[in-house]
């Protein structure tokens, strides 16, 4: 004897919700995949541009799907970063819980700023073990790009800014960073 089982209305709603969720997850996955590919491509182009201009900052660094790429000098990382609303170059101290690194660097704050033609921001990042010193693209520069990172039309200008900003930043900051490292040893 056969009995027909009629699904409850809630079961039908559950099945529809499950299919919609699966569809959303596929779309998110595709978006993430596209973003990761875009990051790898962009950092690869930056590496090529630096090499073409005889700047060896990223010579030994692989392009990865991260929002920053950089190179270490002692316990500080010089990095090119893509933020939510801006682009920046920085000297990042990932392990500075006592703020000794940034505080020692800040002894040279006025000398450093005097030698650099754009504002340098000092972030102790209270309640975190990291700290950073950075230069950001100005709002005016961002508006000149007229687009976001996702628009490859503006990458050439963005790459030029990164190269020029890091070269200036590094030339000014590194001698002081080298001095601070020897003071702290």
Residue frames relative to the residue before (quaternion, step in Angstrom):
aa qw qx qy qz dx dy dz
X 1.0000 0.0000 0.0000 0.0000 0.00 0.00 0.00
X 0.2149 -0.7880 0.5698 0.0904 3.58 -0.78 1.06
X 0.1319 -0.7628 0.6280 0.0795 3.49 -1.15 0.79
X 0.3438 -0.7183 0.5630 0.2210 3.51 -0.98 0.80
X 0.2119 -0.7627 0.6001 0.1149 3.55 -0.93 0.99
X 0.1741 -0.7817 0.5948 0.0697 3.53 -0.69 1.10
X 0.4002 -0.7344 0.4869 0.2518 3.59 -0.60 1.09
X 0.5196 -0.6215 0.4905 0.3210 3.52 -1.15 0.68
X 0.6251 -0.5458 0.3896 0.3995 3.64 -1.13 0.48
X 0.6177 0.5556 -0.3511 0.4318 3.59 1.07 -0.72
X 0.6212 0.5493 -0.3390 0.4444 3.57 1.07 -0.72
X 0.6330 0.5280 -0.3222 0.4655 3.56 1.00 -0.83
X 0.6540 0.5019 -0.3080 0.4749 3.61 0.96 -0.90
X 0.6345 0.5346 -0.3277 0.4519 3.57 1.00 -0.84
X 0.6549 0.5127 -0.3072 0.4624 3.60 0.94 -0.88
X 0.6447 0.5070 -0.3185 0.4752 3.60 0.99 -0.82
X 0.6520 0.5144 -0.3082 0.4640 3.59 0.95 -0.91
X 0.6487 0.5215 -0.3148 0.4561 3.58 0.97 -0.87
X 0.6620 0.4948 -0.3084 0.4711 3.61 0.95 -0.82
X 0.6456 0.5140 -0.3182 0.4667 3.60 1.00 -0.81
X 0.6443 0.5181 -0.3144 0.4665 3.57 1.00 -0.85
X 0.6369 0.5250 -0.3187 0.4661 3.58 0.97 -0.86
X 0.6487 0.5159 -0.3056 0.4687 3.59 0.98 -0.88
X 0.6491 0.5115 -0.3093 0.4706 3.61 0.95 -0.88
X 0.6552 0.5173 -0.3127 0.4532 3.59 0.94 -0.88
X 0.6369 0.5153 -0.3261 0.4718 3.58 1.01 -0.75
X 0.6538 0.5096 -0.3080 0.4668 3.59 0.99 -0.85
X 0.6453 0.5036 -0.3137 0.4812 3.58 0.98 -0.85
X 0.6428 0.5309 -0.3157 0.4531 3.56 0.93 -0.90
X 0.6566 0.5018 -0.3033 0.4744 3.58 0.97 -0.86
X 0.6457 0.5171 -0.3143 0.4656 3.60 0.99 -0.83
X 0.6467 0.5088 -0.3121 0.4749 3.58 0.96 -0.87
X 0.6422 0.5290 -0.3114 0.4592 3.56 0.94 -0.90
X 0.6634 0.4953 -0.2966 0.4760 3.60 0.95 -0.88
X 0.6448 0.5173 -0.3171 0.4649 3.61 0.98 -0.83
X 0.6583 0.5090 -0.3062 0.4624 3.57 0.93 -0.88
X 0.6503 0.5034 -0.3138 0.4747 3.58 0.96 -0.84
X 0.6358 0.5307 -0.3194 0.4606 3.60 1.02 -0.82
X 0.6538 0.5119 -0.3121 0.4616 3.61 0.95 -0.85
X 0.6568 0.5013 -0.3124 0.4688 3.59 0.88 -0.91
X 0.6560 0.5068 -0.3083 0.4668 3.59 0.94 -0.85
X 0.6680 0.5059 -0.3072 0.4511 3.60 0.89 -0.94
X 0.6871 0.4653 -0.2972 0.4722 3.60 0.81 -0.95
X 0.6054 0.5447 -0.3535 0.4602 3.60 1.08 -0.60
X 0.6589 0.4916 -0.3000 0.4839 3.58 1.02 -0.81
X 0.6226 0.5201 -0.3416 0.4745 3.60 1.04 -0.72
X 0.6356 0.5272 -0.3272 0.4593 3.60 0.94 -0.87
X 0.6598 0.5046 -0.3027 0.4673 3.58 0.93 -0.90
X 0.6509 0.5161 -0.3126 0.4608 3.59 0.94 -0.88
X 0.6474 0.5090 -0.3220 0.4670 3.59 0.92 -0.85
X 0.6556 0.5066 -0.3092 0.4668 3.57 0.93 -0.90
X 0.6496 0.5264 -0.3096 0.4528 3.61 0.97 -0.87
X 0.7261 0.3816 -0.2152 0.5299 3.58 1.20 -0.57
X 0.4875 -0.7074 0.3900 0.3313 3.57 1.32 0.45
X 0.4447 0.6242 -0.4918 0.4132 3.54 1.00 0.91
X 0.1866 -0.8538 0.4817 0.0652 3.59 -0.40 1.22
X 0.2288 0.8250 -0.4944 0.1502 3.60 1.19 0.39
X 0.8127 0.2504 -0.1131 0.5138 3.61 0.84 -0.91
X 0.2315 0.8272 -0.4855 0.1624 3.55 1.27 0.36
X 0.7935 0.2864 -0.1335 0.5201 3.60 0.94 -0.90
X 0.5858 0.5707 -0.3596 0.4493 3.57 1.25 0.36
X 0.3332 -0.7467 0.5446 0.1865 3.56 -0.92 0.92
X 0.4824 -0.6401 0.5128 0.3077 3.56 -1.14 0.68
X 0.0011 0.8041 -0.5922 0.0515 3.57 -0.70 1.12
X 0.5861 -0.5893 0.4374 0.3435 3.53 -1.31 0.29
X 0.3927 0.6762 -0.5121 0.3553 3.56 0.63 1.21
X 0.5107 -0.6523 0.4663 0.3102 3.56 -1.23 0.41
X 0.7449 0.2240 -0.2237 0.5873 3.57 1.24 0.41
X 0.0668 -0.7493 0.6575 0.0412 3.50 -1.31 0.49
X 0.1686 0.8191 -0.5318 0.1332 3.56 -0.89 0.80
X 0.3633 -0.7004 0.5770 0.2110 3.50 -1.41 -0.12
X 0.4173 -0.7309 0.4989 0.2066 3.53 -1.06 0.83
X 0.0314 -0.7188 0.6937 0.0334 3.48 -1.23 0.73
X 0.7926 -0.1048 0.0156 0.6005 3.55 -0.11 1.29
X 0.7722 -0.3134 0.2439 0.4960 3.58 -0.87 -0.94
X 0.6194 0.5024 -0.3602 0.4839 3.58 1.22 0.43
X 0.2301 -0.7746 0.5766 0.1210 3.54 -1.03 0.81
X 0.2446 -0.7241 0.6284 0.1448 3.56 -0.82 1.04
X 0.0385 0.8471 -0.5221 0.0908 3.57 -0.53 1.15
X 0.3263 -0.6535 0.6479 0.2162 3.48 -1.37 0.56
X 0.0250 -0.8434 0.5351 -0.0407 3.61 -0.61 1.09
X 0.2319 -0.7185 0.6402 0.1421 3.50 -1.21 0.72
X 0.1444 -0.8007 0.5787 0.0559 3.57 -0.52 1.19
X 0.7175 -0.4212 0.3173 0.4551 3.55 -1.29 -0.01
X 0.8325 0.1519 -0.0349 0.5316 3.57 0.89 -0.96
X 0.7887 0.2268 -0.1292 0.5566 3.57 1.20 0.02
X 0.3478 -0.6727 0.6049 0.2462 3.51 -1.40 0.05
X 0.0167 0.8236 -0.5651 0.0454 3.59 -0.98 0.78
X 0.2263 -0.6733 0.6712 0.2121 3.47 -1.46 0.21
X 0.0101 -0.8333 0.5501 -0.0532 3.55 -0.99 0.78
X 0.2753 -0.6394 0.6709 0.2557 3.45 -1.47 0.16
X 0.0929 -0.8346 0.5424 -0.0261 3.56 -0.39 1.31
X 0.1663 -0.7599 0.6237 0.0774 3.53 -0.90 1.02
X 0.2217 -0.8257 0.5049 0.1191 3.59 -0.14 1.24
X 0.7765 0.2387 -0.1347 0.5674 3.58 1.16 -0.51
X 0.3557 0.7169 -0.5096 0.3160 3.56 0.33 1.32
X 0.0500 0.8588 -0.5092 0.0263 3.62 0.82 0.95
X 0.7025 0.4308 -0.2693 0.4983 3.61 1.07 -0.66
X 0.3984 -0.7412 0.4375 0.3170 3.59 1.38 -0.14
X 0.2882 0.7854 -0.4955 0.2337 3.57 1.24 0.48
X 0.6647 0.5162 -0.3189 0.4359 3.60 0.92 -0.86
X 0.7209 0.4266 -0.2656 0.4773 3.58 0.74 -1.00
X 0.6401 0.5227 -0.3389 0.4496 3.61 1.01 -0.70
X 0.6501 0.4909 -0.3208 0.4831 3.58 1.00 -0.75
X 0.6309 0.5147 -0.3302 0.4776 3.59 1.01 -0.75
X 0.6615 0.5431 -0.3196 0.4065 3.59 0.95 -0.84
X 0.4742 0.6385 -0.4517 0.4043 3.61 1.24 -0.12
X 0.7376 0.3882 -0.1988 0.5155 3.57 1.17 -0.65
X 0.2504 0.8270 -0.4756 0.1649 3.56 1.33 0.19
X 0.7289 0.4321 -0.2669 0.4591 3.61 0.64 -1.04
X 0.6246 0.5253 -0.3435 0.4647 3.62 1.02 -0.72
X 0.6591 0.5113 -0.3026 0.4611 3.55 0.95 -0.93
X 0.6885 0.4828 -0.2929 0.4551 3.58 0.79 -0.98
X 0.6158 0.5621 -0.3355 0.4384 3.58 1.05 -0.76
X 0.7201 0.4404 -0.2394 0.4797 3.59 1.06 -0.76
X 0.6964 0.4386 -0.2674 0.5012 3.59 1.23 -0.29
X 0.4151 -0.7668 0.4422 0.2099 3.59 -0.83 0.96
X 0.7436 0.2789 -0.2319 0.5616 3.63 1.20 0.02
X 0.6692 -0.5299 0.3280 0.4046 3.60 -1.16 0.48
X 0.1951 -0.7365 0.6392 0.1051 3.51 -1.12 0.85
X 0.2195 -0.7890 0.5659 0.0947 3.55 -0.83 1.04
X 0.2120 -0.7662 0.6014 0.0793 3.53 -0.98 0.99
X 0.0099 -0.8144 0.5786 -0.0425 3.58 -0.60 1.13
X 0.2781 -0.7736 0.5529 0.1365 3.56 -0.51 1.24
X 0.2001 -0.8119 0.5181 0.1800 3.60 1.23 -0.48
X 0.0978 -0.8336 0.5436 0.0076 3.54 0.65 1.21
X 0.8228 0.2101 -0.2070 0.4859 3.55 -1.17 0.75
X 0.6521 0.3930 -0.3362 0.5544 3.57 1.23 0.47
X 0.4979 -0.6623 0.4536 0.3281 3.56 -1.12 0.42
X 0.6483 0.5109 -0.3119 0.4705 3.60 1.26 -0.13
X 0.0399 -0.7489 0.6572 0.0753 3.54 -1.40 0.17
X 0.1057 -0.8143 0.5688 0.0473 3.59 -1.21 0.34
X 0.2001 -0.6894 0.6787 0.1552 3.48 -1.44 0.38
X 0.0545 0.8493 -0.5166 0.0940 3.59 -0.63 1.04
X 0.2026 -0.6904 0.6744 0.1658 3.47 -1.48 0.27
X 0.1531 -0.8030 0.5732 0.0577 3.56 -0.85 1.01
X 0.5513 -0.5509 0.5040 0.3723 3.50 -1.29 0.45
X 0.4478 -0.6954 0.4892 0.2768 3.59 -0.90 0.89
X 0.6452 -0.5078 0.3948 0.4124 3.58 -1.26 0.37
X 0.6168 0.5490 -0.3370 0.4524 3.58 1.06 -0.75
X 0.6619 0.4948 -0.2995 0.4768 3.57 0.95 -0.88
X 0.6387 0.5188 -0.3262 0.4654 3.58 0.99 -0.81
X 0.6822 0.4806 -0.3030 0.4602 3.60 0.89 -0.87
X 0.5887 0.5598 -0.3693 0.4513 3.61 1.15 -0.51
X 0.6265 0.5291 -0.3385 0.4614 3.58 1.11 -0.61
X 0.2360 -0.8372 0.4600 0.1785 3.56 1.34 -0.42
X 0.7764 0.2883 -0.1733 0.5329 3.57 1.15 0.01
X 0.5096 -0.6070 0.5069 0.3390 3.49 -1.29 -0.18
X 0.7337 -0.4135 0.3135 0.4388 3.51 -1.34 0.16
X 0.6378 0.5723 -0.3276 0.3980 3.57 1.05 -0.73
X 0.6670 0.4723 -0.3007 0.4916 3.61 1.24 -0.31
X 0.3359 -0.7998 0.4684 0.1674 3.57 -0.22 1.31
X 0.4855 0.6720 -0.4302 0.3571 3.61 1.21 -0.32
X 0.7513 0.4093 -0.1997 0.4776 3.58 1.08 -0.78
X 0.4175 0.7473 -0.4482 0.2577 3.57 1.23 -0.03
X 0.6171 0.5592 -0.3623 0.4186 3.60 0.93 -0.77
X 0.6701 0.4798 -0.2926 0.4849 3.59 0.94 -0.89
X 0.6507 0.5195 -0.3111 0.4582 3.57 0.99 -0.85
X 0.6487 0.5103 -0.3094 0.4724 3.58 0.97 -0.85
X 0.6325 0.5204 -0.3301 0.4692 3.60 0.98 -0.79
X 0.6457 0.5130 -0.3256 0.4624 3.57 0.95 -0.87
X 0.6463 0.5243 -0.3223 0.4511 3.59 0.89 -0.93
X 0.6681 0.5055 -0.3125 0.4478 3.59 0.82 -0.97
X 0.7067 0.4632 -0.2713 0.4608 3.57 0.75 -1.06
X 0.6605 0.5154 -0.3118 0.4482 3.59 0.94 -0.87
X 0.6916 0.4690 -0.2967 0.4622 3.61 0.86 -0.88
X 0.6263 0.5292 -0.3559 0.4483 3.60 0.94 -0.77
X 0.6706 0.4835 -0.2988 0.4767 3.63 0.87 -0.91
X 0.6638 0.5196 -0.2946 0.4500 3.56 0.87 -1.04
X 0.6819 0.4958 -0.2823 0.4578 3.57 0.83 -1.02
X 0.6592 0.5224 -0.3152 0.4396 3.59 0.88 -0.93
X 0.6949 0.4487 -0.2726 0.4914 3.58 1.04 -0.73
X 0.7484 0.4476 -0.2276 0.4333 3.59 0.75 -1.06
X 0.6586 0.5824 -0.3416 0.3324 3.58 0.77 -1.00
X 0.6404 0.5146 -0.3703 0.4335 3.68 0.81 -0.72
X 0.6611 0.4838 -0.3037 0.4866 3.59 1.04 -0.72
X 0.6296 0.5289 -0.3311 0.4629 3.58 1.02 -0.78
X 0.6308 0.5257 -0.3219 0.4713 3.57 1.02 -0.82
X 0.6513 0.5137 -0.3005 0.4708 3.59 0.99 -0.89
X 0.6612 0.5109 -0.3053 0.4567 3.60 0.90 -0.91
X 0.6437 0.5221 -0.3312 0.4510 3.59 0.94 -0.82
X 0.6782 0.4672 -0.3058 0.4777 3.60 0.95 -0.78
X 0.6101 0.5410 -0.3539 0.4581 3.63 1.12 -0.61
X 0.7280 0.4507 -0.2393 0.4578 3.59 0.97 -0.85
X 0.5689 0.6061 -0.3901 0.3960 3.62 1.18 -0.29
